[in-house]
């Protein structure tokens, strides 16, 4: 599965899936490929998909291994001419058969490079045709069958955002034939050897069918008024049913008996479900014995001669999904397998479906608004902001969003149509960023909670519910174990700040037990709502000193107290005689590797110590306490289970937060953020002085309420 492929540092064990060797007809590994600037800008994943470098035709002087261009438009024809003049290999590049319908649809998750033509054009041979004729893909047929069944079981389609079951056809005992309309001017129609007359012929043939109920599927662009359809004017005068509303492809296919199409990809999706398909053009899947072909004309006749072999749908899937296509993860920008691509698409679809309705974000600071749009936007959602919203603004929302423990609007205005509007609270995640929020570093993870919020121990939270009720199966626990090992081996923490020089703790301790006490920000919400038994770091230090009088006590100050970005945090009082050593932003992984015990009020350092299997004492009730993994001074009656460490990790790092890649600006998973934070250490760090200046400017604007 996809999560087995995360990147580990050198020396750590990795189960990453290695990209297969490049077939001879594709660009060689590490090839230097030339492309025009628009192609490189719009489709930056072409190079990673083929493990090649992409260079500008406009600027490159010297040797190259080939030329690539997207599609078959004018720019592609110019690139082909350029390759012919320089006698270089040329590949037409296009999106593959597993199309990305997520937030990065411009960079498909599957990519094709064809040295002969392109699969959707029947006007010349393509590499897909050669692969299907060769039949060297037999070894992949079983894998293709499993992939096809998985796609069908998950109801995955190119139109991934259509709602399930939102459209009802009229009752009928007749054979339901679905006619797929397409957009006038779409090059795929012309490439399939078809035109407006082809659609008219399909329409006439459908009306002539006995005992048939005709349904016309309108193209989304036609419904939105952005384009014209071929069938739309013909069907308006007849007794046919129009599907002109958003609906998932699989919901529509559930209700029909046959699919008739000219060149639409929906025909292939029907074949993957083994639904009969009639074609009136020559799309890539026609002419192989899979469809009833009614295409006419010279293009169709010539294509049929080339496609003489009959194949099964699993053989077609093996050739198209595995042999012909290459896959690249838009988040990691590295080659992946088809199965990993499906998993990523399912993750994006689940995220999109979880975000619906109108979100009203109340009293959010200026620099957090872009972050909230990023995390809450989807094809089904709208994100709005208001400071001190009126009752009408609240009533127009579907969900109220608050940061942390900010006060909710008055109870009376939260009721709408007899139901209370959900109030969702947001807080930074547990693997946040490379830098502090006070320095305006955007979060790589956020926690969204409609029950409470994880740091408030006085009331239930969604994290608490997850940890109390989830059945952690073996696959999830194994994933959590791999994630935990990666976090530890990569040295990932919440903020991942550049470490300061650290002393030799063992030498300073002179054989004594080393106890780490984690400092926190005075009046921090996690202290105020975490049932902490001590009101300050100094009191906590003194309590630990009483409990461990002979220990070597290290007091680690909170990084926000050390930050000079905003000047809004109070400077802590010295811990006096209670600590043997006071430290700042040292390497936390190295520190936790040498300490014998960790004592906290509610600090997340306790959780990071648990990840490294260090004993932890809690003097409050943080989210990780009360599950049998810590020594607790405060008892929670709501936390009723004893969890394993990997179950705690699964709930806390995998199931509860949402993650976002700050490099590729895409939603992602915990493993992606861990790998991204690790890789960022190898690159150039952001300019801290520029970030401090920006933070001060925004805080000044907020203070003036501009």
N, C-alpha and C positions, 0 to 999 in steps of 0.2 A: 504494500500500500504506500501511498504518497509519503506518509510521515516517516517511513523507513529511510527516506532519501535525504534527510537534512544534513547539512554540512557540519563536519566535526573538525576541530583544529588538528594540526599535524601531531601525530603520536596517539591521538584518541581513536578508538574504534569507530569505523563508519560502515553503515550498511547502505550507503548511497547507491542507487542504480546507475551503472555506467552506460553512457550512450553507446549504441551498437556501432560497429565499424561502418563507414560510409560506403554505400554501393558505388560501383564504378561510374554510373551515369550522373551521380550528384557531384557538386563541387568537392574537391578533396579537403580533408581536415586541414585547418589553418590556411585555407585558400585566401588569396587577396582578390576580393571581388569589387568591381566598380559599379556604381549606381548613381543616378542623378540625385541632386539634393532633395527634391520633393519626396522621392521614394525613401531615402534614408530618414527623413524627418517624420514621415507618416508611419513608417513601418520599421521601427528601430530593432525589432527582434529577428529580422532576417538573418543577420550575422550569427547571433547565438544559436538559432535553430539549426544551422549547418556547421557550427564550430568554425566559422570563417570571419574574417574582418571585412568590413564594408567601407570602401573609400570613395571619395567624390570623383565622378568622371570629369567634372569641371576643373578640378585642380590637380589631378594626379598626372604626374609625368614619370614614366618608367614602367617596370614590369608589372603585370597583373595576370591572374589566373583565369579571369572570366568576367562577364558582365551579367548583371541581373536587373530585372525591371518588373514592377507589379502590374498584373493584368495584361490587357492587349490594346490599350488606348494609344493615342498619338505619341506619348512619351516613351511607351514601350517599343513602338515601332522605330523611334529614333535611336533608342539604346541598341536595338537589334542591328540597325544599320551600322552603328559605331562598332559593334563587335565584329560585323562582317568585314568592315574596312581594315580593322587591326588584326583580323584572323584570330579572334579570341572566341572561346566557347560562350554560348549565351543560354541563360535559363530564364524562362518565364516563371515568376513567383506569384503565388496566390494563397488565399486562406484554404485550409484543408477541410475535411469532412466533419471534424469536430470543431465547430465554430465557437468562438468566445462570445457569449451574450452578456458578459459581465461588464464592469465599469471600464474595461480597457479593450472594448470591441474593435478599436482601430488597430490593435496589435493582436491578431488572432493567436490563440493558444496552439493551433496546428497550422503548419505552413507546408506548401508544396513548391518544389523547384522542378520544372519540367524542361528537359533538354530537347524535346521533340515538338511540343505544342502546348496545350493546356487541356485539362480533362473536360471542361464545360463546352469546348468548341469541337463540334463534329466536322468542321471544315478541313481539318488536317489530322494526321495521326498524333497521338499523345503517348506519353510514357505509361500512363495507366493502361491504355489499350495493350501496349507491349507486355506489361506485367501480367495482365489477364490472359493473354495468348500463351505466355511462356509457362504458366502454371507452376512456377518454382516456389509458390507461396503455400504449398500444401501443408507444411509443418505448422503454419500459423492458423489453420482453419479452426481447430478446437479453441484456441485462444480467442479467435474472432467470434466464435459462437458465444463464449462466456462474456465477452465485452458487449455483444449485441443484446444478450439477455439482461445484462446489468443496466444498459442504457434504457431498455424498455421497462424494466422493473422500477427504475428511478424516474421514469417518464421524463427523461432529459431530451431536449430538442433545441433547435436553433432559436426558436421563439421562447426563450426560457422564462420570460416574465409574464406570460399569459396566465390568467387565473384559471384554476381548475373548476369545471362544472358550472360555469356561469351562463351557459347558453343552452336552451332547450329547443330541439327540433319538434315539429308537429308530429303527432302520432301517425304511423304509416306501416302497413304490412307489405308495401312494395319495396323493391330493391333500391337502397339509397346510394346514389352516385354523387360523389363530391367532385365538382369541377373547380380547379384551382386557377383563379385569375392571376394575371401578372401585370407588370407596369409597362405601359407604352414607352418605348425608347430604351428598355433594359437590354444591354448587349447580350445577356445570356439567351434571350429569345432568338436574336439574329444568329448567334453562334450555334444554336441548336438547329439551324436550317429552317426557322419558322418566321412567320409574320402575322399581321392581323388576319389574313385569310385563313391561317391555320387555326386560330381561335374560333373563327366563324364556322369552320368545318367541324371542330370539336363540339361546338354548341348545337349545330344541326344534327350531328350524330347522336348526341345525348337526347334531344327531343324525340328522335325516332325510336328510341329504345322502348320496348313494351314493358309495362308493369314496373316503371322506374320513377322514383321520386328524386328530383334534381335539386341539389344544394350547391350554391356558388360561394366559394371562400374568397372574400375580397382581400386584396393586399392591404396591409396596415397603412402604407403611404397613400393609398387611394382613399381609405376611410378618413385619414387626417387631412385630406384635401391638398396634399403635396404632389399628387400625380394622378394620371388617368389610367383606368384599367381597360383591358381589351373586352371583357365580358360585360362590364357594367352597363353600357348602353343597350346591349342586346337583351339582357335579362330583365330590364325594368318593365317590360310589357308582358312578361310571361308569368305563369303561376309557379314560380320557383322560390326557394327560401334563400335569403341572403344571410351569410354569416359576416356581419359587418361590425361586430363588437370584439373586444379583446377576449380571447379564450386560448387556453393552452392547446398546442397541436395534438397532444395525446387525448385530451377530452373530446376534441372533434373527431379524431380517428376512432374513438370508442363507439361513435354513433353511426358510422357509415359502413357500407359493404364493399365499395370500390372507390378508387381514386383515379380520376382522369386529369391529365396534366399535359402541358406542352414541354416545359423545361424546368419546372419548379423543384426545389430540393425537398418539398413536402412529399413528392413521389418516392424519394429514397427513404424517407422516414416511415412511410407506409410499408415499403418493402422490408425494412428492418423488423416490422411487426408482422410480416407475412400476409399483408392485406393486398388483394389483387390491384394491379396498377395498369392503366392503359395510357400509352404515350402517343402524342401527335407531333412531337418534335423528336430530336435525338439527344437527350441529355446523356451524361456519362453512364448512367445505369441502364439505358435502353440498348437493345440489340444483342443482349447476352442470354436471352431465353428467360429472363426474369419478368419481363413485361409483355403485354399484348401491344405490339407496335403498329401504329397506323400512320406513321410519318410518310409523307410523300415528297418527291422531288429528288434532284440530283445529289444534294448533300446527304439525304437519308440513305439513298441507294448505295453511295460510295461508303458511308460509314458502316452499313450492314455488311458489306463485303469485308471490311477490315475486322469487324467484330463477329467472326463466324463461329466462335466457340461458345457453347452453353456452359454457364457456371451456376453454382448455387449462391444463395444470398450470403452464406458464410464465406464462400470463396471470394465473392466480390468484396465483402467486408475485410477479409484478410489482406487483399491487395490494396484496397483504398486506405484502410486505417493504419496498417502496419508497414507495408512496403513503399507505398507512394507518399505518405505523409510523414512529416517530422514534427516533433512537439517541443515547445519551449515554454517554460513557466514565466508569465509576465512579471511575477514578483521577484523571483531569484534570477531571472534572465539566464537560465541554464537549461540544457536539454533535459527532457523528461520522457517518460513513456506515455502511451495512449491511456493506460489505466490511471496514471498520475494526473493526466489532463482531465479525465472525467471527474476525479475526486476534487480537483480545484474548481471545476465548473459547478459541481454540486455544492461546494462550500459557498460560492458566490450566490448561487440561487437561493440557498437557505437564508443567507444574510438579507438578500433583497426581499424575500417573502416575509421576513420578520419585521421589516420596516414598512408600516402602512399608516395612512392617515396624516393628519395635520399635527405636527409637533410644535408646541408653543414653549420656547425656551425663555424662562423668566429671569431677569436681572443678571444676565451673563455679561462679563467684562468684554471689552472690544476684542482682545486677542484670543478669547476662547470661542468667539462666534464662528470663525472659519473652521475651527476644530469640530464644532458640533455639526456644521453642515456636512463636513467630510464623513462623520460617523453615522449620521441619521438620514442622509439623502439616498433615495432609491427611486426606481420608476413609479413606485406606488406611494411615495411620501412627499410631504411638503414641510419645510423647516422655516419657522418664523421666530422673531425675537421681539421682546417687549420688556421695558422697565416699568414696574408698577402698572401692570395691564389692567384695563377696565374689565368690568363683568362681561361685557359683550365680547371682548377679545378672548377671554377665557372660555366662554360658552361656544365660540366658534372653533375651538381646538378639539382634538381627539385625545391628546396626551399632554400633560403639563410636565415640563422638564426643569429640574432644579439642580444646582451644583451643591454637592455635599449635603450638609444638614441645614441649608437655607430654609427659612420659614415658608410654608406653603400658603397659597391664597386662602382667604376665609372659606370655611367649610361650606357656607351657604351657596357660594358661586360655583362650587365644584360639582354640583349636581345638575345633570343634563338628561332630560327624558327619563327621569326616574332612576338613573344610574349615576354613580359617582365617577367623575373623570379620573382615570389612572394618573398617579403622580410618580414620575420616574426620576430617581436621583442618580447623579453621575459623580464619579470620583476617579482619580488617576488609578491605573492598574498597577500590578505588582512588578511588572517589568516595564518601566515607563519610558526611558529615553537615555541618550548620552548627554546628560545635563539636567539642570533643575528647571522646574516650571516657572520659578521666579525670574529666570533668565530667558523666558519665552521659547524654550525648547518645546516643540509640539510633542504631545504624548504618543508613544507607539502603542499604548493600550489604555482603554478606559473601561470602567465597570458601570453598567446600567442596571438599575435595580428598582423594581416596582413594589417591592415589599418593605424596604428600608434602605440601609447602606451598610456595607460590611464592617465599618469601624464603630458602628453604634450598637453596643452590646445590650442596650436597654430594650431593644425591640428586635423581632425577627428580621432577617434579610434573605434575599434570594440565595446568596452564597450559603447561608446556614441551611436553607431548605435543600439545596443541592447536596450538601455534605450529609444531611440527615436522611435523605430519601433515595439518592441515586443508587442504582444497582451497578456497581463498577465491575464491568466484565473484564475478562482476561486481556482482550485486545486493548481496551482503554488503559488498563493498568500497565501493560507493557509499553504503550506509548508514553504514559506518564513517567515511567522509569527511564526511558531513553531521553525524554525531555529534561528530567532532573539531572541525569549524568552529563548532558550537554551543557546545562546551565553551570554546573560545578566545574567541568573541565575547561570551559571557555571563560570562566571568571565573571559571569554575568550577574549583575545586581540590579537594584531598582533604578538607580540614576547613572551608573557606569561613568563616574567622574574620573578624570585623570588622577592617578594616585600620587600622593606626596611621599617623600622619602620616609621610610619607617625604620625604627630601631630593631635590634635583635631582641625580640621579646623574651625568648628563653634565657638569654644571657642576663638580661635585667632582672628576671624573676628569680634567678639563683636557686632553682630547684623547687620553688614554691608553686602551688596550684595557681594557674592563671585564670582569672575570672574577668570576663568582659561585661561591662555595664553600658547599655546603649542609651545615649542621651536623646531627648526629644525637645521639640519646640514648646516653650511654655504656652499654655492655653490652646494647644493644638486640639483639633476636634477629636482625634483618636484618644487623647487623654481625657477630655471632658466627657465623652460618651463611652469610653472603654472601661469604666468602672475601676480606674486605677486606684490602688490603695495608698499611693503617695502623690502629693500634689506637685512635687518638683524633683528635678534630677538629684539635687543635693540630698533630699530626704531618702530617695531610693538608694543612693550611694551609701548613706549611713546605715540603712537597713541591711544592705549587702555586707558592709563591713562588720556589723554585729553578727551576721550569720556566718561569715567567713573571715574571722579576725586574723588568720595567718596567711591568707591568700594574697597574691600579687594582683591588685585590682586595676584594670585598665578602663578608663572612662573615655568613650568615643563620643565626641560632640556631633550634633546633628549637622548635616551639610548646609541646611538652610540658614543656620546660625552663623556659619562661616562665610556664606556668600555675601559679596559686597555689591550685588547687582542692584538691589532696590533700597537698601538702608531701612527697610520697614520692619525687619526682625529685631527684637531686643537682644542685646548682648548678655549671655548668661553669666551668672556669678561664678567665681572660681570654686571648684569642688573642694577646696581646702584639704584637710588631712584625710578625707575619705577615700581618695584614689592615689595609687602609686604612680600612675602615668596617665597623662591627658593627651589624646591624639585627635587628629582631624580627618581629612579625606585620604587616609591610607588605603592601600589595597585591601578590600574587605575579604576577598577570598583567602589571601595569605594570612590575614589576621585570624579568621575563623579556623584556619587549618592548624593553628598553634594553641588556641585557647582550650581550656578544659571545661569551662562552663560559660553559659551566656545568661545574663539576667536582664530582663526588660520589664517595663511597665506595659506598653502596648506596641512597641517599635516593631517594624517589619524585619529588623535585623534578627529577631527571634525566628521568624520564618526562614530567613536565609541561612541561619544556623541549623535549623532542622534539615534543610536540603543537603547540608554537609554532614548530617548525622551527629550533630553536637548536642549535648544535654542542655535544655532550656528551662529556666525558671521564669514564670510570668506573674507579675504583681498587679495585673489587671486582666481583662478578658479580651485580648485581640482575637482576630478571626481564626487563628490557628490553634488557640487554646481550647481546652475542654473536650478534646477528641482522644485523650489517652496518650498523647505524644509529648506532653509538656508537664512540668511540675507546677501546679496551679495554686495560687493563693486565693483566687476567686472562683466560685463554682457556678456554672450555668445549668439550670434545670432543663433548658430547651435542647441542649446538645447531648443527645442520648446514645450516640454510637461511639464505639471505639474503632478508629480508622487506622489503616496502615499509612505509612508515609506516602506511598504512591497514590493511594486513594485521595489523600489530602491534596497532593499535587494535581491530580486529575481534575478535581473540583475547582481548585483555586486558580490554576494557570491555564487549563484547557476549556472547561465548560462555562466559567463565569465571565471572564473579560471578553472584550472585542479588541481586535488588533488591527493595526494599520501600518503599512510600510511608508516611512517618511522619505525613502529614496525613490520608489516607483510610484508613490501616491496611489496605492491600491489597498483594498482590504486584504488581510492575510491571516495567518494563524500564528500561534505562539512560537512554533519552531522557526518560522520565517523571521520573526523579530529577533530571536536569539542569534540566528546566523547573521542577520543584518547588523546587529550591534557588535558582534564579534568582528565582522569584516570592516566595519567603520573604524575600528582601532588601527587597521593596517593602512588607512588612507590619511588624508589631510584633515586635521581637526578644524571645526568652524572657528571663525575669528571671534574670540571672546569679548574683545573690547567693542566691536561693532554690535554684538548682541546685547551687551550691557547698555550701550547708548540707546538702542531701540527699546529696551525694557524701560529705561528711565523716561523716554519720551511718551510711551503709551501710558505708564502709570501717572504721568503728569496730566495727560489728556483726560484720563478717567477721574482724576481728582477734581478737575475743572468741570466734569460732567458734560464734555463736548460730545 
